[in-house]
Amino acid sequence: MILKDKISGKKILFFSVQTFNLEKEIKNKMEENGAIVTYYDERPSNSNFTKGIIRLKRDIYKKKIDSYYQGILETIKGETYDFLFVNRGEVVTEYFLKEFRKQQPCCEMIFFTWDSFTNHTHPTTILQYFDKRFTFDREDAEKFNIGFRPLFYLDKYKNIKEEQISKPKFDLLFLGTAHSDRYLISTKVSDWCEENGLKTFTYYYMHSKAVYLYQKTLDKSFKEFDYKKLSFKSLSTDEIVALYQNSNVILDINHPGQKGLTMRTFEAIGAGKKLITTNSEVKKYPFYNPANFYVIDRNDIQLDVSFFQSDYQPIDTDLYFRTSIEGWLSDIFLKDEKNDWKKIMNSL
């Protein structure tokens, strides 16, 4: 069975926070496969203030969140859904899930998160309400006894792979949300590149000025940030794709407390680009190839010019599909949470 066979003509209630338009890409891909999708942002508002307050002091916003989900329950009353798909589960409430189950006893409820539970603990309080649960973090999957499913690349990155530029504008590209030691590491890597005649491009995104000021008081590394280099506007998918198209190597700096592979890892795979990463976990994955992935120690950065000069080596066709958004959705909708990537990893 393929994804279209499973969801074509089916009604899906889809919740996800807005993240660099990824929620739109997921919705579009489900609709391409024939699904009838109703989407709601997990947050009552997508303003920088709302994102910041939920991230830092969720309890302060509890009444607003409860009211938001009560309104959704009223709106969907009388509708019949085949699937409830919650992506990330940062905000959706226990009350909503309990009431939804009463309204929709035959609906299959599916959960996925692309954030570690150490960064956001709320999802651990709602896992019990879902029929299938998946996380991109292998350690979280084992600890909470749920399915393990890595992330994906969008179809637009496949186009980059098929239309490679012979001489990209940048030798190294770093794009990411500003957090932890990212600025310090990327600066050291950028300085090394410049010393070795390599051109770099960096883009640091911050949710809001309020979040920046709050983080600056708690995190010593934020005192090192050059405020002028921060951007409070997120890049669109097309802008990111254009930068990938014009770059040779991608720099990936995972959160120190996160072992799951980032979206940047899979975007690099999709685009056929080489990756320098601080996440040594990549060595445990079936697509790992030292010709394409260069692992650095965030506390002792050592680089090699030859990595920038050698060619990218394509990965297996089947594995390339499995790392795509279609492959990701296929695993989530078609497979049991026990039939997950842990089996692939254990076979290596």
C-alpha positions as CSV (number, residue, x, y, z in Angstrom):
1,M,0.0,0.0,0.0
2,I,1.2,3.5,-0.8
3,L,0.3,6.8,1.0
4,K,-2.4,7.7,-1.5
5,D,-4.2,4.4,-1.0
6,K,-4.3,5.2,2.7
7,I,-5.5,8.8,2.8
8,S,-7.2,9.6,-0.5
9,G,-10.7,10.8,0.2
10,K,-10.1,10.7,4.0
11,K,-10.7,13.7,6.2
12,I,-7.7,14.8,8.3
13,L,-7.7,17.3,11.1
14,F,-4.2,18.6,11.2
15,F,-2.5,20.6,14.0
16,S,0.9,22.1,13.8
17,V,2.7,25.2,14.9
18,Q,3.8,27.5,12.1
19,T,7.4,26.8,11.4
20,F,9.1,28.2,8.3
21,N,5.9,27.2,6.3
22,L,6.6,23.6,6.9
23,E,3.0,23.1,8.1
24,K,1.8,24.3,4.7
25,E,4.1,21.9,2.9
26,I,2.9,19.0,5.0
27,K,-0.8,20.0,4.4
28,N,-0.1,20.3,0.6
29,K,1.6,16.9,0.4
30,M,-1.4,15.2,2.1
31,E,-3.8,17.0,-0.2
32,E,-1.7,15.9,-3.2
33,N,-2.3,12.4,-2.1
34,G,-6.1,13.0,-2.1
35,A,-6.7,13.8,1.6
36,I,-9.3,16.4,2.7
37,V,-7.3,18.4,5.3
38,T,-8.5,20.9,7.9
39,Y,-5.6,22.8,9.4
40,Y,-5.3,24.6,12.7
41,D,-2.3,26.4,14.1
42,E,-1.5,24.8,17.5
43,R,-1.1,28.3,18.9
44,P,-4.0,30.7,19.4
45,S,-1.9,33.4,17.7
46,N,1.3,33.3,15.7
47,S,2.5,36.7,16.9
48,N,6.0,36.9,18.3
49,F,4.5,37.7,21.7
50,T,2.4,34.6,21.7
51,K,5.2,32.3,20.6
52,G,7.5,33.8,23.2
53,I,5.0,33.6,26.1
54,I,4.0,30.0,25.3
55,R,7.7,29.0,25.1
56,L,8.7,30.8,28.3
57,K,5.7,31.0,30.5
58,R,2.9,28.8,29.2
59,D,0.8,29.0,32.4
60,I,0.3,32.7,32.0
61,Y,-1.5,32.1,28.7
62,K,-3.6,29.1,29.8
63,K,-7.0,30.7,29.7
64,K,-6.4,31.9,26.1
65,I,-5.2,28.5,25.0
66,D,-8.2,26.7,26.7
67,S,-10.6,29.2,25.0
68,Y,-9.0,28.6,21.6
69,Y,-9.4,24.9,21.8
70,Q,-12.9,25.1,23.1
71,G,-13.7,27.2,20.1
72,I,-12.2,24.5,17.7
73,L,-14.3,21.8,19.4
74,E,-17.5,23.9,18.8
75,T,-16.5,24.5,15.1
76,I,-15.8,20.9,14.3
77,K,-18.9,19.5,16.1
78,G,-20.9,17.4,13.6
79,E,-17.9,16.8,11.4
80,T,-16.5,13.3,11.0
81,Y,-12.7,12.8,10.7
82,D,-10.7,9.8,9.7
83,F,-7.4,11.0,11.2
84,L,-6.3,13.5,13.8
85,F,-2.6,14.4,13.1
86,V,-0.8,16.5,15.7
87,N,2.7,17.6,14.7
88,R,4.9,18.7,17.6
89,G,2.2,18.9,20.3
90,E,3.6,22.1,21.9
91,V,0.2,23.6,22.8
92,V,-2.7,21.2,22.2
93,T,-4.4,20.4,25.5
94,E,-5.4,17.2,27.3
95,Y,-9.0,18.5,27.6
96,F,-9.2,19.0,23.8
97,L,-7.9,15.5,23.1
98,K,-10.3,13.9,25.6
99,E,-13.3,15.7,24.2
100,F,-12.2,15.1,20.6
101,R,-12.1,11.3,21.3
102,K,-15.6,11.5,22.7
103,Q,-16.8,13.3,19.5
104,Q,-14.7,11.1,17.1
105,P,-14.5,7.6,18.6
106,C,-13.5,6.0,15.3
107,C,-10.8,8.6,14.4
108,E,-7.2,7.4,14.3
109,M,-5.1,9.8,16.3
110,I,-1.5,10.3,15.3
111,F,1.3,12.2,17.0
112,F,4.7,13.3,15.7
113,T,7.3,15.7,17.2
114,W,10.5,17.2,15.7
115,D,11.6,18.6,19.0
116,S,13.2,16.8,21.9
117,F,11.1,16.3,25.1
118,T,14.0,17.9,27.0
119,N,13.3,21.2,25.2
120,H,9.4,20.9,25.3
121,T,8.0,18.7,28.1
122,H,4.3,19.3,27.4
123,P,4.0,16.6,24.7
124,T,4.9,14.0,27.3
125,T,1.6,14.8,29.1
126,I,-0.6,14.0,26.1
127,L,1.1,10.9,24.5
128,Q,-1.4,8.6,26.1
129,Y,-4.3,10.0,24.0
130,F,-2.8,8.9,20.6
131,D,-3.1,5.6,18.8
132,K,0.4,6.1,17.2
133,R,3.2,8.3,18.5
134,F,6.5,9.1,16.8
135,T,9.5,11.3,17.6
136,F,12.6,12.3,15.6
137,D,14.7,11.7,18.7
138,R,15.8,8.0,19.1
139,E,16.6,8.4,22.8
140,D,13.1,9.9,23.5
141,A,11.6,7.0,21.5
142,E,13.3,4.5,23.7
143,K,12.6,6.3,26.9
144,F,8.9,6.8,26.3
145,N,8.4,3.6,24.3
146,I,7.1,5.3,21.2
147,G,8.0,5.1,17.5
148,F,11.2,6.6,16.1
149,R,11.0,8.4,12.7
150,P,13.6,10.9,11.5
151,L,12.7,14.1,9.6
152,F,12.5,14.8,5.9
153,Y,13.3,17.1,3.0
154,L,10.8,18.9,0.9
155,D,10.4,18.3,-2.8
156,K,12.0,21.7,-3.6
157,Y,15.3,20.4,-2.4
158,K,15.1,17.5,-4.8
159,N,15.1,20.1,-7.6
160,I,18.4,21.5,-6.3
161,K,19.9,18.0,-6.6
162,E,18.8,17.7,-10.1
163,E,20.0,21.2,-11.2
164,Q,23.4,21.6,-9.4
165,I,25.2,24.9,-10.0
166,S,28.8,24.3,-11.1
167,K,30.3,27.1,-9.1
168,P,28.1,28.0,-6.0
169,K,28.4,31.5,-4.6
170,F,29.1,30.3,-1.0
171,D,31.4,27.6,0.2
172,L,29.6,27.3,3.5
173,L,26.0,28.2,4.5
174,F,24.5,28.4,8.0
175,L,20.8,29.1,8.7
176,G,19.2,28.6,12.0
177,T,17.3,29.9,15.0
178,A,19.6,31.6,17.5
179,H,20.1,29.5,20.6
180,S,22.7,28.0,22.9
181,D,26.3,28.1,21.4
182,R,25.3,28.4,17.8
183,Y,26.7,31.8,17.3
184,L,30.1,30.9,18.9
185,I,30.5,27.8,16.9
186,S,29.4,29.2,13.6
187,T,31.6,32.2,14.1
188,K,34.6,30.0,14.7
189,V,33.8,27.9,11.6
190,S,33.3,31.1,9.5
191,D,36.6,32.6,10.7
192,W,38.4,29.3,9.7
193,C,36.7,29.4,6.3
194,E,37.8,33.0,5.7
195,E,41.4,32.1,6.7
196,N,41.3,29.4,4.1
197,G,39.9,31.4,1.3
198,L,36.3,30.1,1.6
199,K,33.2,32.3,1.4
200,T,30.4,31.9,4.0
201,F,26.8,33.1,4.6
202,T,25.1,33.0,8.0
203,Y,21.6,33.9,9.0
204,Y,20.4,33.9,12.7
205,Y,16.7,33.9,13.4
206,M,15.2,35.0,16.7
207,H,11.4,34.7,17.5
208,S,11.2,38.2,19.0
209,K,13.2,40.9,20.8
210,A,11.5,39.9,24.1
211,V,12.7,36.3,23.7
212,Y,16.2,37.6,22.9
213,L,16.3,39.8,26.0
214,Y,15.0,37.0,28.2
215,Q,17.6,34.5,26.8
216,K,20.4,37.0,27.2
217,T,19.7,37.2,30.9
218,L,19.8,33.3,31.3
219,D,22.3,32.1,28.7
220,K,25.9,33.3,28.9
221,S,26.5,32.6,25.2
222,F,23.9,35.1,24.2
223,K,26.1,37.9,25.6
224,E,28.5,37.1,22.7
225,F,25.8,37.6,20.1
226,D,26.3,40.5,17.7
227,Y,22.7,41.9,17.9
228,K,23.1,43.4,14.4
229,K,23.4,39.9,12.9
230,L,20.0,38.8,14.4
231,S,16.9,38.7,12.3
232,F,13.4,38.7,13.6
233,K,12.0,37.7,10.3
234,S,12.0,34.0,9.3
235,L,13.2,33.1,5.8
236,S,10.6,31.6,3.4
237,T,11.1,28.1,2.0
238,D,11.9,29.6,-1.4
239,E,14.6,31.9,0.1
240,I,16.2,29.0,1.9
241,V,16.1,26.9,-1.3
242,A,17.8,29.7,-3.2
243,L,20.6,29.9,-0.6
244,Y,21.1,26.1,-0.7
245,Q,21.2,26.3,-4.5
246,N,24.1,28.7,-4.2
247,S,26.1,26.9,-1.5
248,N,28.5,24.0,-1.5
249,V,28.5,22.9,2.1
250,I,25.8,23.3,4.8
251,L,26.7,23.9,8.5
252,D,24.4,22.2,11.0
253,I,24.7,23.0,14.8
254,N,22.3,21.0,16.9
255,H,21.0,22.1,20.3
256,P,23.4,20.6,22.9
257,G,20.5,18.8,24.6
258,Q,19.1,17.4,21.3
259,K,20.3,14.2,19.6
260,G,17.7,13.8,16.9
261,L,18.9,14.9,13.5
262,T,17.8,18.4,12.4
263,M,15.8,19.4,9.4
264,R,19.0,20.9,7.9
265,T,20.5,17.3,7.8
266,F,17.7,16.1,5.5
267,E,17.5,19.3,3.5
268,A,21.2,18.7,2.7
269,I,20.4,15.1,1.7
270,G,17.5,16.2,-0.5
271,A,19.6,18.9,-2.2
272,G,22.6,16.6,-2.6
273,K,24.8,18.9,-0.5
274,K,27.6,18.0,1.9
275,L,27.1,18.7,5.6
276,I,29.3,19.7,8.5
277,T,27.6,18.9,11.8
278,T,28.1,19.0,15.5
279,N,25.8,16.0,15.9
280,S,27.8,12.7,16.0
281,E,24.6,10.7,16.0
282,V,24.5,11.1,12.2
283,K,27.1,8.3,12.1
284,K,24.5,5.8,13.3
285,Y,22.1,6.4,10.3
286,P,22.0,4.3,7.2
287,F,22.7,7.2,4.9
288,Y,25.9,8.2,6.7
289,N,28.9,8.5,4.4
290,P,32.1,10.3,5.6
291,A,32.4,11.8,2.1
292,N,29.2,13.7,2.6
293,F,29.1,14.2,6.4
294,Y,31.9,15.8,8.4
295,V,31.4,15.7,12.2
296,I,33.0,18.4,14.4
297,D,33.4,18.6,18.2
298,R,31.7,21.7,19.3
299,N,34.3,22.1,22.0
300,D,37.3,21.5,19.8
301,I,36.6,22.5,16.2
302,Q,38.9,20.9,13.6
303,L,38.2,21.2,9.9
304,D,39.7,20.0,6.6
305,V,39.8,22.0,3.4
306,S,39.7,18.7,1.3
307,F,36.1,18.2,2.5
308,F,35.0,21.3,0.6
309,Q,36.9,20.2,-2.5
310,S,35.7,16.6,-2.9
311,D,32.5,15.6,-4.7
312,Y,29.2,14.6,-3.0
313,Q,28.4,10.9,-3.3
314,P,24.6,10.1,-4.0
315,I,22.8,7.9,-1.5
316,D,20.7,4.8,-2.3
317,T,17.5,5.5,-4.3
318,D,15.2,3.8,-1.8
319,L,16.8,5.6,1.1
320,Y,16.6,8.9,-0.7
321,F,12.8,8.4,-1.1
322,R,12.4,7.4,2.6
323,T,14.1,10.7,3.7
324,S,11.6,12.7,1.6
325,I,8.4,14.3,2.9
326,E,6.4,11.6,1.0
327,G,8.5,8.9,2.7
328,W,8.0,10.5,6.1
329,L,4.2,10.7,5.7
330,S,4.1,7.2,4.4
331,D,5.8,5.8,7.5
332,I,3.6,7.9,9.8
333,F,0.3,6.9,8.2
334,L,1.1,3.4,6.9
335,K,3.3,1.9,9.6
336,D,2.8,0.8,13.2
337,E,4.9,2.8,15.7
338,K,6.8,-0.4,16.5
339,N,7.7,-0.9,12.8
340,D,10.0,2.1,12.9
341,W,13.6,3.3,12.1
342,K,15.1,1.6,15.2
343,K,15.1,-1.6,13.2
344,I,17.0,0.0,10.4
345,M,19.5,1.5,12.9
346,N,20.0,-1.7,14.8
347,S,20.8,-3.6,11.6
348,L,23.8,-1.4,10.8
